[in-house]
Structures are given as structure tokens and as C-alpha cells.
């Protein structure tokens, strides 16, 4: 199931919040209104029409017209959006720790 970013309205009711969490349980969150979840395409369509949803992002659409977010929420959302589609390439990925160009740990530490 694809990962989605859910932004809830700050004024949503407790019952609406519980319905959203049942439809898309949070896998990671930054606040009580911004979280990541895994959702099927059917659940995604349902989520977008639920009461209390401010925005649901898949990472494929432009991130225009985001609702008002606090500083931590905005940073979380921007980091998630910028990480979509990036292939992580680390120096020495998959190599043993002592294979060149990797250096063994410093024995003096």
C-alpha cells in the first residue's frame, strides 16, 4: 500500500478523527493533525471525502494550497514531499565496512 500524508483540520470532532484513524492508521506522526499512513487506492478516495480532512497527499501531486501548519508540521511535510521519488545513494552502500573506499573504525576512539 502506498504511503500518504494526511493533514487534518484543526477544528475536527473527536468522532471524525477516530473515523480517519480507523480508515488510515498512522505509521508516523509529527502532531495530532499531521501524520503518515499506508492506504489502498480505495481507502485514499474515501479519505479525501471524509469530514475533518484538510488535505491528503500522495507525493505525486504538487503541494500547492497547503493548510496552515505550525513550524514543526511544515518542516515534516516539506521533508516528506522532498523525499518522494529520491533514490538514496550512500557511499559504500552494500559494501563491507573495510572495503575501499571505506576506512576501518579509528582504534583511538
C-alpha positions as CSV (number, residue, x, y, z in Angstrom):
1,X,0.0,0.0,0.0
2,X,1.3,3.4,-0.8
3,X,2.4,5.9,1.9
4,X,0.2,9.0,2.2
5,X,0.5,12.2,4.2
6,X,-2.7,13.2,6.0
7,X,-3.4,16.8,7.2
8,X,-6.4,17.1,9.4
9,X,-8.5,20.2,10.1
10,X,-7.7,21.7,13.5
11,X,-11.4,22.0,14.3
12,X,-12.4,18.4,13.6
13,X,-14.5,16.5,16.0
14,X,-13.3,13.5,18.1
15,X,-15.6,11.2,16.2
16,X,-14.3,12.4,12.8
17,X,-10.7,12.0,14.0
18,X,-11.4,8.4,15.1
19,X,-13.0,7.6,11.7
20,X,-10.0,8.9,9.9
21,X,-7.6,6.9,12.1
22,X,-9.6,3.7,11.5
23,X,-9.5,4.3,7.7
24,X,-5.8,5.1,7.7
25,X,-3.9,4.2,10.9
26,X,-0.9,6.5,11.4
27,X,2.5,4.9,10.8
28,X,4.4,8.1,11.8
29,X,3.2,11.5,13.1
30,X,4.5,14.9,13.9
31,X,1.4,16.2,15.6
32,X,-2.2,15.2,16.3
33,X,-3.2,16.6,12.9
34,X,-0.3,15.7,10.5
35,X,0.7,12.1,10.0
36,X,1.8,9.4,7.5
37,X,-0.3,6.4,6.8
38,X,-0.5,3.5,4.4
39,X,-3.7,3.4,2.4
40,X,-5.0,1.5,-0.6
41,X,-6.4,3.4,-3.6
42,X,-10.0,2.7,-2.4
43,X,-9.2,4.0,1.1
44,X,-7.5,7.1,-0.4
45,X,-10.6,8.0,-2.3
46,X,-12.7,7.5,0.8
47,X,-10.3,9.6,3.0
48,X,-10.4,12.6,0.7
49,X,-14.1,12.8,1.2
50,X,-14.2,12.3,4.9
51,X,-15.2,15.1,7.3
52,X,-12.2,16.8,9.0
53,X,-9.7,16.1,6.3
54,X,-7.8,19.3,5.3
55,X,-5.5,17.6,2.7
56,X,-4.3,14.1,1.7
57,X,-1.1,14.0,-0.3
58,X,0.5,11.0,-2.1
59,X,3.6,12.9,-3.1
60,X,2.7,12.7,-6.8
61,X,0.7,15.9,-6.9
62,X,2.0,19.5,-6.4
63,X,1.9,20.6,-2.8
64,X,0.1,23.8,-3.5
65,X,-2.6,25.3,-1.2
66,X,-1.4,23.5,2.0
67,X,-3.4,24.4,5.1
68,X,-1.9,26.5,7.8
69,X,0.8,24.5,9.6
70,X,3.0,25.2,12.6
71,X,6.7,25.3,12.1
72,X,7.3,21.6,13.0
73,X,4.4,20.4,10.9
74,X,5.6,22.4,7.9
75,X,9.1,21.1,8.2
76,X,7.8,17.5,8.4
77,X,5.6,18.0,5.3
78,X,8.3,19.6,3.3
79,X,10.8,16.9,4.2
80,X,8.4,14.2,3.2
81,X,7.5,15.9,0.0
82,X,11.1,16.4,-1.0
83,X,12.0,12.8,-0.2
84,X,9.4,11.4,-2.6
85,X,11.0,9.8,-5.6
86,X,14.6,10.3,-4.5
87,X,16.8,7.3,-4.7
88,X,19.2,7.3,-1.7
89,X,22.8,6.7,-2.7
90,X,25.3,6.3,0.1
91,X,29.0,6.0,-0.4
92,X,29.9,2.3,0.1
93,X,26.3,1.2,0.1
94,X,26.2,-2.6,0.4
95,X,29.9,-3.0,0.9
96,X,31.7,-4.4,3.9
97,X,32.9,-1.8,6.4
98,X,36.5,-2.3,5.4
99,X,36.2,-2.4,1.6
100,X,37.8,0.6,-0.1
101,X,36.9,3.5,-0.1
102,X,35.6,2.7,3.4
103,X,38.0,3.1,6.3
104,X,38.1,0.8,9.4
105,X,37.0,2.5,12.6
106,X,39.6,4.6,14.4
107,X,41.0,2.4,17.2
108,X,41.9,5.5,19.2
109,X,38.2,6.4,19.8
